[in-house]
Amino acid sequence: MATRSTANGLVPSGDEIYDFRVPPVLGGSLSVANLQLIDFEVAVNLAGQIHEQVRNLPPGAPVRLG
């Protein structure tokens, strides 16, 4: 997926990493179209917050974004 992302113009620099626009845990697709570049620290912080909020939800529980 990283190779396809680079070919589509997503080239991380400095502290940037590939991250999902909509995380898979919230129903986001595992596709290049769902990738973005984001600062590493920001990505880890957001992922931690999201996973903390959903970790005790039962499978299939509805999640409202926004």
PyMOL Python script that loads the backbone (N, CA, C, O; Angstrom):
from pymol import cmd

cmd.read_pdbstr("""\
ATOM      1  N   MET A   1       0.827  -1.175   0.000  1.00  0.00           N
ATOM      2  CA  MET A   1       0.000   0.000   0.000  1.00  0.00           C
ATOM      3  C   MET A   1       0.884   1.255   0.000  1.00  0.00           C
ATOM      4  O   MET A   1       0.533   2.250  -0.634  1.00  0.00           O
ATOM      5  N   ALA A   2       2.008   1.220   0.692  1.00  0.00           N
ATOM      6  CA  ALA A   2       2.892   2.389   0.732  1.00  0.00           C
ATOM      7  C   ALA A   2       3.444   2.702  -0.652  1.00  0.00           C
ATOM      8  O   ALA A   2       3.565   3.870  -1.020  1.00  0.00           O
ATOM      9  N   THR A   3       3.776   1.680  -1.415  1.00  0.00           N
ATOM     10  CA  THR A   3       4.298   1.892  -2.766  1.00  0.00           C
ATOM     11  C   THR A   3       3.245   2.569  -3.640  1.00  0.00           C
ATOM     12  O   THR A   3       3.560   3.501  -4.379  1.00  0.00           O
ATOM     13  N   ARG A   4       2.008   2.111  -3.560  1.00  0.00           N
ATOM     14  CA  ARG A   4       0.932   2.733  -4.342  1.00  0.00           C
ATOM     15  C   ARG A   4       0.669   4.164  -3.879  1.00  0.00           C
ATOM     16  O   ARG A   4       0.353   5.034  -4.691  1.00  0.00           O
ATOM     17  N   SER A   5       0.799   4.407  -2.582  1.00  0.00           N
ATOM     18  CA  SER A   5       0.592   5.755  -2.062  1.00  0.00           C
ATOM     19  C   SER A   5       1.647   6.707  -2.607  1.00  0.00           C
ATOM     20  O   SER A   5       1.332   7.829  -3.004  1.00  0.00           O
ATOM     21  N   THR A   6       2.888   6.264  -2.627  1.00  0.00           N
ATOM     22  CA  THR A   6       3.977   7.081  -3.166  1.00  0.00           C
ATOM     23  C   THR A   6       3.725   7.376  -4.640  1.00  0.00           C
ATOM     24  O   THR A   6       3.924   8.503  -5.095  1.00  0.00           O
ATOM     25  N   ALA A   7       3.292   6.374  -5.379  1.00  0.00           N
ATOM     26  CA  ALA A   7       2.994   6.558  -6.798  1.00  0.00           C
ATOM     27  C   ALA A   7       1.849   7.550  -7.001  1.00  0.00           C
ATOM     28  O   ALA A   7       1.769   8.198  -8.044  1.00  0.00           O
ATOM     29  N   ASN A   8       0.962   7.673  -6.006  1.00  0.00           N
ATOM     30  CA  ASN A   8      -0.164   8.610  -6.081  1.00  0.00           C
ATOM     31  C   ASN A   8       0.179   9.976  -5.484  1.00  0.00           C
ATOM     32  O   ASN A   8      -0.701  10.819  -5.309  1.00  0.00           O
ATOM     33  N   GLY A   9       1.453  10.190  -5.173  1.00  0.00           N
ATOM     34  CA  GLY A   9       1.883  11.504  -4.697  1.00  0.00           C
ATOM     35  C   GLY A   9       1.968  11.680  -3.198  1.00  0.00           C
ATOM     36  O   GLY A   9       2.329  12.761  -2.734  1.00  0.00           O
ATOM     37  N   LEU A  10       1.648  10.658  -2.425  1.00  0.00           N
ATOM     38  CA  LEU A  10       1.774  10.753  -0.963  1.00  0.00           C
ATOM     39  C   LEU A  10       3.182  10.311  -0.574  1.00  0.00           C
ATOM     40  O   LEU A  10       3.473   9.116  -0.521  1.00  0.00           O
ATOM     41  N   VAL A  11       4.041  11.273  -0.305  1.00  0.00           N
ATOM     42  CA  VAL A  11       5.432  10.974   0.054  1.00  0.00           C
ATOM     43  C   VAL A  11       5.711  11.628   1.404  1.00  0.00           C
ATOM     44  O   VAL A  11       5.811  12.852   1.491  1.00  0.00           O
ATOM     45  N   PRO A  12       5.835  10.822   2.455  1.00  0.00           N
ATOM     46  CA  PRO A  12       6.063  11.401   3.781  1.00  0.00           C
ATOM     47  C   PRO A  12       7.429  12.082   3.873  1.00  0.00           C
ATOM     48  O   PRO A  12       8.398  11.659   3.244  1.00  0.00           O
ATOM     49  N   SER A  13       7.476  13.139   4.667  1.00  0.00           N
ATOM     50  CA  SER A  13       8.746  13.813   4.914  1.00  0.00           C
ATOM     51  C   SER A  13       8.848  14.115   6.402  1.00  0.00           C
ATOM     52  O   SER A  13       7.839  14.239   7.095  1.00  0.00           O
ATOM     53  N   GLY A  14      10.055  14.227   6.868  1.00  0.00           N
ATOM     54  CA  GLY A  14      10.263  14.555   8.279  1.00  0.00           C
ATOM     55  C   GLY A  14       9.615  13.544   9.196  1.00  0.00           C
ATOM     56  O   GLY A  14       9.943  12.358   9.161  1.00  0.00           O
ATOM     57  N   ASP A  15       8.691  14.016  10.020  1.00  0.00           N
ATOM     58  CA  ASP A  15       8.011  13.167  10.998  1.00  0.00           C
ATOM     59  C   ASP A  15       6.657  12.667  10.510  1.00  0.00           C
ATOM     60  O   ASP A  15       5.864  12.166  11.306  1.00  0.00           O
ATOM     61  N   GLU A  16       6.380  12.796   9.212  1.00  0.00           N
ATOM     62  CA  GLU A  16       5.089  12.356   8.688  1.00  0.00           C
ATOM     63  C   GLU A  16       5.049  10.841   8.479  1.00  0.00           C
ATOM     64  O   GLU A  16       6.060  10.200   8.189  1.00  0.00           O
ATOM     65  N   ILE A  17       3.842  10.296   8.637  1.00  0.00           N
ATOM     66  CA  ILE A  17       3.603   8.877   8.371  1.00  0.00           C
ATOM     67  C   ILE A  17       2.296   8.746   7.601  1.00  0.00           C
ATOM     68  O   ILE A  17       1.506   9.687   7.527  1.00  0.00           O
ATOM     69  N   TYR A  18       2.081   7.569   7.033  1.00  0.00           N
ATOM     70  CA  TYR A  18       0.790   7.264   6.425  1.00  0.00           C
ATOM     71  C   TYR A  18      -0.181   6.926   7.538  1.00  0.00           C
ATOM     72  O   TYR A  18       0.163   6.205   8.474  1.00  0.00           O
ATOM     73  N   ASP A  19      -1.387   7.442   7.438  1.00  0.00           N
ATOM     74  CA  ASP A  19      -2.426   7.135   8.412  1.00  0.00           C
ATOM     75  C   ASP A  19      -3.764   7.126   7.676  1.00  0.00           C
ATOM     76  O   ASP A  19      -3.896   7.714   6.602  1.00  0.00           O
ATOM     77  N   PHE A  20      -4.735   6.468   8.252  1.00  0.00           N
ATOM     78  CA  PHE A  20      -6.059   6.404   7.637  1.00  0.00           C
ATOM     79  C   PHE A  20      -6.856   7.656   7.965  1.00  0.00           C
ATOM     80  O   PHE A  20      -6.857   8.124   9.104  1.00  0.00           O
ATOM     81  N   ARG A  21      -7.537   8.198   6.950  1.00  0.00           N
ATOM     82  CA  ARG A  21      -8.434   9.342   7.165  1.00  0.00           C
ATOM     83  C   ARG A  21      -9.559   8.930   8.110  1.00  0.00           C
ATOM     84  O   ARG A  21      -9.857   9.627   9.080  1.00  0.00           O
ATOM     85  N   VAL A  22     -10.177   7.791   7.814  1.00  0.00           N
ATOM     86  CA  VAL A  22     -11.180   7.192   8.695  1.00  0.00           C
ATOM     87  C   VAL A  22     -10.581   5.874   9.165  1.00  0.00           C
ATOM     88  O   VAL A  22     -10.410   4.959   8.360  1.00  0.00           O
ATOM     89  N   PRO A  23     -10.261   5.755  10.443  1.00  0.00           N
ATOM     90  CA  PRO A  23      -9.620   4.543  10.951  1.00  0.00           C
ATOM     91  C   PRO A  23     -10.464   3.287  10.686  1.00  0.00           C
ATOM     92  O   PRO A  23     -11.690   3.333  10.779  1.00  0.00           O
ATOM     93  N   PRO A  24      -9.821   2.191  10.363  1.00  0.00           N
ATOM     94  CA  PRO A  24     -10.554   0.941  10.147  1.00  0.00           C
ATOM     95  C   PRO A  24     -11.434   0.545  11.329  1.00  0.00           C
ATOM     96  O   PRO A  24     -12.490  -0.055  11.128  1.00  0.00           O
ATOM     97  N   VAL A  25     -11.027   0.866  12.550  1.00  0.00           N
ATOM     98  CA  VAL A  25     -11.836   0.528  13.724  1.00  0.00           C
ATOM     99  C   VAL A  25     -13.176   1.270  13.700  1.00  0.00           C
ATOM    100  O   VAL A  25     -14.123   0.885  14.386  1.00  0.00           O
ATOM    101  N   LEU A  26     -13.241   2.347  12.893  1.00  0.00           N
ATOM    102  CA  LEU A  26     -14.491   3.103  12.752  1.00  0.00           C
ATOM    103  C   LEU A  26     -15.148   2.859  11.406  1.00  0.00           C
ATOM    104  O   LEU A  26     -16.047   3.594  10.998  1.00  0.00           O
ATOM    105  N   GLY A  27     -14.690   1.817  10.719  1.00  0.00           N
ATOM    106  CA  GLY A  27     -15.305   1.456   9.446  1.00  0.00           C
ATOM    107  C   GLY A  27     -14.593   1.961   8.212  1.00  0.00           C
ATOM    108  O   GLY A  27     -15.085   1.773   7.100  1.00  0.00           O
ATOM    109  N   GLY A  28     -13.449   2.598   8.380  1.00  0.00           N
ATOM    110  CA  GLY A  28     -12.682   3.083   7.239  1.00  0.00           C
ATOM    111  C   GLY A  28     -12.114   1.935   6.424  1.00  0.00           C
ATOM    112  O   GLY A  28     -11.830   0.860   6.952  1.00  0.00           O
ATOM    113  N   SER A  29     -11.955   2.175   5.140  1.00  0.00           N
ATOM    114  CA  SER A  29     -11.448   1.127   4.256  1.00  0.00           C
ATOM    115  C   SER A  29      -9.929   1.017   4.329  1.00  0.00           C
ATOM    116  O   SER A  29      -9.228   1.981   4.638  1.00  0.00           O
ATOM    117  N   LEU A  30      -9.449  -0.179   4.039  1.00  0.00           N
ATOM    118  CA  LEU A  30      -8.010  -0.424   3.959  1.00  0.00           C
ATOM    119  C   LEU A  30      -7.580  -0.187   2.519  1.00  0.00           C
ATOM    120  O   LEU A  30      -7.202  -1.119   1.810  1.00  0.00           O
ATOM    121  N   SER A  31      -7.641   1.074   2.094  1.00  0.00           N
ATOM    122  CA  SER A  31      -7.331   1.414   0.708  1.00  0.00           C
ATOM    123  C   SER A  31      -6.464   2.660   0.646  1.00  0.00           C
ATOM    124  O   SER A  31      -6.421   3.457   1.583  1.00  0.00           O
ATOM    125  N   VAL A  32      -5.781   2.809  -0.469  1.00  0.00           N
ATOM    126  CA  VAL A  32      -4.947   3.989  -0.681  1.00  0.00           C
ATOM    127  C   VAL A  32      -5.796   5.255  -0.641  1.00  0.00           C
ATOM    128  O   VAL A  32      -5.335   6.296  -0.172  1.00  0.00           O
ATOM    129  N   ALA A  33      -7.021   5.174  -1.124  1.00  0.00           N
ATOM    130  CA  ALA A  33      -7.909   6.335  -1.130  1.00  0.00           C
ATOM    131  C   ALA A  33      -8.216   6.839   0.285  1.00  0.00           C
ATOM    132  O   ALA A  33      -8.601   7.995   0.457  1.00  0.00           O
ATOM    133  N   ASN A  34      -8.051   5.992   1.287  1.00  0.00           N
ATOM    134  CA  ASN A  34      -8.337   6.357   2.668  1.00  0.00           C
ATOM    135  C   ASN A  34      -7.070   6.779   3.421  1.00  0.00           C
ATOM    136  O   ASN A  34      -7.117   6.984   4.634  1.00  0.00           O
ATOM    137  N   LEU A  35      -5.953   6.909   2.725  1.00  0.00           N
ATOM    138  CA  LEU A  35      -4.701   7.289   3.387  1.00  0.00           C
ATOM    139  C   LEU A  35      -4.458   8.782   3.306  1.00  0.00           C
ATOM    140  O   LEU A  35      -4.901   9.461   2.380  1.00  0.00           O
ATOM    141  N   GLN A  36      -3.745   9.268   4.297  1.00  0.00           N
ATOM    142  CA  GLN A  36      -3.288  10.651   4.331  1.00  0.00           C
ATOM    143  C   GLN A  36      -1.913  10.679   4.980  1.00  0.00           C
ATOM    144  O   GLN A  36      -1.482   9.689   5.572  1.00  0.00           O
ATOM    145  N   LEU A  37      -1.234  11.792   4.874  1.00  0.00           N
ATOM    146  CA  LEU A  37       0.014  11.995   5.599  1.00  0.00           C
ATOM    147  C   LEU A  37      -0.299  12.803   6.841  1.00  0.00           C
ATOM    148  O   LEU A  37      -1.072  13.760   6.792  1.00  0.00           O
ATOM    149  N   ILE A  38       0.304  12.417   7.955  1.00  0.00           N
ATOM    150  CA  ILE A  38       0.043  13.097   9.218  1.00  0.00           C
ATOM    151  C   ILE A  38       1.294  12.997  10.088  1.00  0.00           C
ATOM    152  O   ILE A  38       2.063  12.043   9.976  1.00  0.00           O
ATOM    153  N   ASP A  39       1.484  13.961  10.931  1.00  0.00           N
ATOM    154  CA  ASP A  39       2.599  13.956  11.865  1.00  0.00           C
ATOM    155  C   ASP A  39       2.517  12.718  12.764  1.00  0.00           C
ATOM    156  O   ASP A  39       1.436  12.359  13.232  1.00  0.00           O
ATOM    157  N   PHE A  40       3.648  12.076  13.000  1.00  0.00           N
ATOM    158  CA  PHE A  40       3.676  10.839  13.776  1.00  0.00           C
ATOM    159  C   PHE A  40       3.041  11.005  15.160  1.00  0.00           C
ATOM    160  O   PHE A  40       2.195  10.201  15.554  1.00  0.00           O
ATOM    161  N   GLU A  41       3.443  12.039  15.892  1.00  0.00           N
ATOM    162  CA  GLU A  41       2.906  12.227  17.246  1.00  0.00           C
ATOM    163  C   GLU A  41       1.398  12.460  17.238  1.00  0.00           C
ATOM    164  O   GLU A  41       0.679  11.942  18.093  1.00  0.00           O
ATOM    165  N   VAL A  42       0.931  13.226  16.286  1.00  0.00           N
ATOM    166  CA  VAL A  42      -0.507  13.494  16.168  1.00  0.00           C
ATOM    167  C   VAL A  42      -1.245  12.188  15.882  1.00  0.00           C
ATOM    168  O   VAL A  42      -2.280  11.913  16.490  1.00  0.00           O
ATOM    169  N   ALA A  43      -0.717  11.385  14.961  1.00  0.00           N
ATOM    170  CA  ALA A  43      -1.352  10.119  14.591  1.00  0.00           C
ATOM    171  C   ALA A  43      -1.458   9.177  15.788  1.00  0.00           C
ATOM    172  O   ALA A  43      -2.507   8.576  16.017  1.00  0.00           O
ATOM    173  N   VAL A  44      -0.387   9.050  16.541  1.00  0.00           N
ATOM    174  CA  VAL A  44      -0.391   8.152  17.703  1.00  0.00           C
ATOM    175  C   VAL A  44      -1.365   8.653  18.758  1.00  0.00           C
ATOM    176  O   VAL A  44      -2.084   7.864  19.371  1.00  0.00           O
ATOM    177  N   ASN A  45      -1.389   9.963  18.971  1.00  0.00           N
ATOM    178  CA  ASN A  45      -2.300  10.539  19.954  1.00  0.00           C
ATOM    179  C   ASN A  45      -3.752  10.311  19.562  1.00  0.00           C
ATOM    180  O   ASN A  45      -4.557   9.879  20.387  1.00  0.00           O
ATOM    181  N   LEU A  46      -4.092  10.598  18.305  1.00  0.00           N
ATOM    182  CA  LEU A  46      -5.471  10.402  17.844  1.00  0.00           C
ATOM    183  C   LEU A  46      -5.878   8.931  17.909  1.00  0.00           C
ATOM    184  O   LEU A  46      -6.979   8.606  18.352  1.00  0.00           O
ATOM    185  N   ALA A  47      -4.991   8.048  17.468  1.00  0.00           N
ATOM    186  CA  ALA A  47      -5.300   6.614  17.495  1.00  0.00           C
ATOM    187  C   ALA A  47      -5.562   6.155  18.923  1.00  0.00           C
ATOM    188  O   ALA A  47      -6.493   5.387  19.166  1.00  0.00           O
ATOM    189  N   GLY A  48      -4.754   6.617  19.862  1.00  0.00           N
ATOM    190  CA  GLY A  48      -4.955   6.253  21.263  1.00  0.00           C
ATOM    191  C   GLY A  48      -6.290   6.726  21.795  1.00  0.00           C
ATOM    192  O   GLY A  48      -6.978   5.989  22.501  1.00  0.00           O
ATOM    193  N   GLN A  49      -6.662   7.952  21.460  1.00  0.00           N
ATOM    194  CA  GLN A  49      -7.944   8.493  21.910  1.00  0.00           C
ATOM    195  C   GLN A  49      -9.119   7.713  21.321  1.00  0.00           C
ATOM    196  O   GLN A  49     -10.073   7.382  22.025  1.00  0.00           O
ATOM    197  N   ILE A  50      -9.036   7.429  20.032  1.00  0.00           N
ATOM    198  CA  ILE A  50     -10.122   6.688  19.375  1.00  0.00           C
ATOM    199  C   ILE A  50     -10.253   5.292  19.965  1.00  0.00           C
ATOM    200  O   ILE A  50     -11.357   4.862  20.301  1.00  0.00           O
ATOM    201  N   HIS A  51      -9.151   4.590  20.092  1.00  0.00           N
ATOM    202  CA  HIS A  51      -9.218   3.221  20.599  1.00  0.00           C
ATOM    203  C   HIS A  51      -9.680   3.180  22.050  1.00  0.00           C
ATOM    204  O   HIS A  51     -10.379   2.248  22.447  1.00  0.00           O
ATOM    205  N   GLU A  52      -9.303   4.163  22.839  1.00  0.00           N
ATOM    206  CA  GLU A  52      -9.777   4.216  24.230  1.00  0.00           C
ATOM    207  C   GLU A  52     -11.288   4.372  24.274  1.00  0.00           C
ATOM    208  O   GLU A  52     -11.951   3.782  25.128  1.00  0.00           O
ATOM    209  N   GLN A  53     -11.835   5.161  23.360  1.00  0.00           N
ATOM    210  CA  GLN A  53     -13.271   5.410  23.361  1.00  0.00           C
ATOM    211  C   GLN A  53     -14.089   4.238  22.833  1.00  0.00           C
ATOM    212  O   GLN A  53     -15.254   4.093  23.204  1.00  0.00           O
ATOM    213  N   VAL A  54     -13.515   3.403  21.982  1.00  0.00           N
ATOM    214  CA  VAL A  54     -14.288   2.307  21.388  1.00  0.00           C
ATOM    215  C   VAL A  54     -13.946   0.930  21.941  1.00  0.00           C
ATOM    216  O   VAL A  54     -14.624  -0.044  21.610  1.00  0.00           O
ATOM    217  N   ARG A  55     -12.929   0.823  22.762  1.00  0.00           N
ATOM    218  CA  ARG A  55     -12.447  -0.506  23.173  1.00  0.00           C
ATOM    219  C   ARG A  55     -13.466  -1.337  23.942  1.00  0.00           C
ATOM    220  O   ARG A  55     -13.393  -2.565  23.909  1.00  0.00           O
ATOM    221  N   ASN A  56     -14.391  -0.722  24.616  1.00  0.00           N
ATOM    222  CA  ASN A  56     -15.377  -1.479  25.386  1.00  0.00           C
ATOM    223  C   ASN A  56     -16.735  -1.596  24.693  1.00  0.00           C
ATOM    224  O   ASN A  56     -17.686  -2.125  25.268  1.00  0.00           O
ATOM    225  N   LEU A  57     -16.821  -1.104  23.470  1.00  0.00           N
ATOM    226  CA  LEU A  57     -18.079  -1.223  22.732  1.00  0.00           C
ATOM    227  C   LEU A  57     -18.248  -2.647  22.225  1.00  0.00           C
ATOM    228  O   LEU A  57     -17.262  -3.285  21.855  1.00  0.00           O
ATOM    229  N   PRO A  58     -19.459  -3.153  22.198  1.00  0.00           N
ATOM    230  CA  PRO A  58     -19.682  -4.492  21.649  1.00  0.00           C
ATOM    231  C   PRO A  58     -19.484  -4.469  20.126  1.00  0.00           C
ATOM    232  O   PRO A  58     -19.681  -3.436  19.487  1.00  0.00           O
ATOM    233  N   PRO A  59     -19.097  -5.603  19.557  1.00  0.00           N
ATOM    234  CA  PRO A  59     -18.941  -5.673  18.096  1.00  0.00           C
ATOM    235  C   PRO A  59     -20.220  -5.219  17.396  1.00  0.00           C
ATOM    236  O   PRO A  59     -21.323  -5.601  17.785  1.00  0.00           O
ATOM    237  N   GLY A  60     -20.055  -4.404  16.368  1.00  0.00           N
ATOM    238  CA  GLY A  60     -21.191  -3.942  15.590  1.00  0.00           C
ATOM    239  C   GLY A  60     -21.919  -2.733  16.163  1.00  0.00           C
ATOM    240  O   GLY A  60     -22.903  -2.272  15.584  1.00  0.00           O
ATOM    241  N   ALA A  61     -21.444  -2.214  17.300  1.00  0.00           N
ATOM    242  CA  ALA A  61     -22.092  -1.044  17.894  1.00  0.00           C
ATOM    243  C   ALA A  61     -21.987   0.139  16.952  1.00  0.00           C
ATOM    244  O   ALA A  61     -20.927   0.359  16.366  1.00  0.00           O
ATOM    245  N   PRO A  62     -23.056   0.908  16.788  1.00  0.00           N
ATOM    246  CA  PRO A  62     -22.973   2.072  15.902  1.00  0.00           C
ATOM    247  C   PRO A  62     -22.077   3.141  16.487  1.00  0.00           C
ATOM    248  O   PRO A  62     -22.096   3.388  17.692  1.00  0.00           O
ATOM    249  N   VAL A  63     -21.289   3.777  15.630  1.00  0.00           N
ATOM    250  CA  VAL A  63     -20.399   4.862  16.039  1.00  0.00           C
ATOM    251  C   VAL A  63     -20.720   6.044  15.143  1.00  0.00           C
ATOM    252  O   VAL A  63     -20.702   5.921  13.918  1.00  0.00           O
ATOM    253  N   ARG A  64     -21.011   7.170  15.735  1.00  0.00           N
ATOM    254  CA  ARG A  64     -21.313   8.379  14.978  1.00  0.00           C
ATOM    255  C   ARG A  64     -20.060   9.227  14.880  1.00  0.00           C
ATOM    256  O   ARG A  64     -19.456   9.556  15.901  1.00  0.00           O
ATOM    257  N   LEU A  65     -19.664   9.583  13.682  1.00  0.00           N
ATOM    258  CA  LEU A  65     -18.501  10.438  13.479  1.00  0.00           C
ATOM    259  C   LEU A  65     -18.954  11.886  13.418  1.00  0.00           C
ATOM    260  O   LEU A  65     -19.945  12.221  12.769  1.00  0.00           O
ATOM    261  N   GLY A  66     -18.201  12.743  14.114  1.00  0.00           N
ATOM    262  CA  GLY A  66     -18.495  14.168  14.034  1.00  0.00           C
ATOM    263  C   GLY A  66     -19.397  14.658  15.032  1.00  0.00           C
ATOM    264  O   GLY A  66     -19.710  15.849  15.052  1.00  0.00           O
TER     265      GLY A  66
END
""", "prot")
cmd.dss("prot")
cmd.show_as("cartoon", "prot")
cmd.util.cbc("prot")
cmd.orient("prot")
